Amino acid sequence: MIRIVFTEDEIEQLRKERFNNDHPRVRRKMEAVFLKSQGISHQKIGEMVGVTQNTLQNYLNQYKSGGIEALMDLNFRKPISPLEEHRTIIEEDFNKVPPATLIEAAARIKK
């Protein structure tokens, strides 16, 4: 069990952000940490918010190490396609002569 001491200001900010933040994942993190601030068990928080215990632990560790600002960080993995370096050429070619089918598009890209 992760022990965190919350100030009244932090609880109030969590209360607001869990409904008002623009991103649904941030709202979920805020909700989970807010529920923790209310003394609810980790198992119950996981059930209420719909996250695993590992995910909840990650949220709480983020909060403990960086506060509310850390919960707002969204570090999505952004893989880059090997075709990215050819994007301009492919787009120009497809704009000149649009492929009729996906098979044709795939063949032209491969070429």
C-alpha positions as CSV (number, residue, x, y, z in Angstrom):
1,M,0.0,0.0,0.0
2,I,1.4,3.4,-1.0
3,R,1.1,6.0,1.7
4,I,0.4,9.6,0.6
5,V,-0.5,12.6,2.7
6,F,-2.8,15.0,0.8
7,T,-3.3,18.7,1.5
8,E,-6.7,20.2,1.3
9,D,-5.6,22.2,-1.7
10,E,-4.4,19.1,-3.5
11,I,-7.7,17.3,-2.8
12,E,-9.6,20.3,-4.1
13,Q,-7.5,20.4,-7.3
14,L,-8.0,16.6,-7.8
15,R,-11.7,17.1,-7.2
16,K,-11.8,19.7,-10.0
17,E,-9.5,18.0,-12.5
18,R,-11.2,14.6,-12.4
19,F,-14.2,16.3,-14.1
20,N,-12.7,19.3,-16.0
21,N,-9.5,18.1,-17.6
22,D,-9.6,17.9,-21.4
23,H,-8.2,14.4,-21.6
24,P,-10.1,11.3,-20.5
25,R,-7.0,9.4,-19.4
26,V,-6.0,12.4,-17.2
27,R,-9.5,12.5,-15.7
28,R,-9.2,8.8,-14.9
29,K,-5.9,9.3,-13.1
30,M,-7.3,12.2,-11.2
31,E,-10.3,10.2,-10.2
32,A,-8.2,7.3,-8.9
33,V,-5.9,9.6,-6.9
34,F,-8.8,11.6,-5.6
35,L,-10.5,8.3,-4.4
36,K,-7.2,7.4,-2.7
37,S,-7.3,10.8,-0.9
38,Q,-10.7,9.8,0.4
39,G,-9.3,6.7,2.1
40,I,-10.8,4.2,-0.3
41,S,-9.0,0.8,-0.6
42,H,-6.9,0.2,-3.7
43,Q,-9.0,-2.8,-4.7
44,K,-12.2,-0.7,-4.5
45,I,-10.5,2.2,-6.5
46,G,-9.5,-0.2,-9.2
47,E,-13.0,-1.5,-9.5
48,M,-14.6,1.9,-9.5
49,V,-12.2,3.5,-12.0
50,G,-11.8,0.4,-14.1
51,V,-8.0,-0.1,-13.9
52,T,-5.8,-2.9,-12.8
53,Q,-3.8,-2.7,-9.5
54,N,-0.6,-2.3,-11.5
55,T,-2.1,0.7,-13.3
56,L,-3.3,2.2,-10.1
57,Q,0.1,1.8,-8.5
58,N,1.6,3.6,-11.5
59,Y,-0.9,6.5,-11.1
60,L,-0.1,6.7,-7.4
61,N,3.7,6.6,-8.0
62,Q,3.4,9.3,-10.6
63,Y,1.5,11.5,-8.1
64,K,3.9,10.8,-5.3
65,S,6.9,11.7,-7.4
66,G,5.6,14.6,-9.3
67,G,2.2,15.7,-7.9
68,I,-0.8,16.7,-10.0
69,E,1.4,17.9,-12.8
70,A,2.9,14.4,-13.2
71,L,-0.7,13.0,-13.6
72,M,-1.2,15.4,-16.5
73,D,1.7,14.0,-18.5
74,L,0.6,11.7,-21.3
75,N,3.6,9.8,-22.6
76,F,2.0,7.7,-25.3
77,R,4.3,5.5,-27.3
78,K,4.5,6.9,-30.8
79,P,6.0,4.4,-33.2
80,I,7.3,5.7,-36.5
81,S,6.6,3.8,-39.6
82,P,9.6,2.9,-41.8
83,L,7.6,4.6,-44.7
84,E,7.7,7.9,-42.9
85,E,10.8,9.0,-44.7
86,H,9.0,8.4,-48.0
87,R,5.7,10.1,-47.1
88,T,6.2,13.1,-49.4
89,I,6.9,11.0,-52.4
90,I,4.0,8.6,-51.8
91,E,1.6,11.5,-51.2
92,E,2.6,13.3,-54.4
93,D,2.3,10.1,-56.4
94,F,-1.1,9.3,-54.9
95,N,-2.4,12.8,-55.4
96,K,-1.3,12.7,-59.1
97,V,-2.9,9.3,-59.8
98,P,-5.0,8.0,-56.9
99,P,-4.9,4.2,-56.5
100,A,-8.2,2.4,-57.3
101,T,-7.7,-0.3,-54.7
102,L,-5.8,-1.0,-51.6
103,I,-3.9,-3.7,-53.4
104,E,-2.8,-1.2,-56.0
105,A,-1.8,1.2,-53.3
106,A,0.3,-1.4,-51.5
107,A,2.0,-2.5,-54.8
108,R,2.8,1.1,-55.6
109,I,4.2,1.8,-52.2
110,K,6.3,-1.4,-52.3
111,K,7.7,-0.4,-55.7
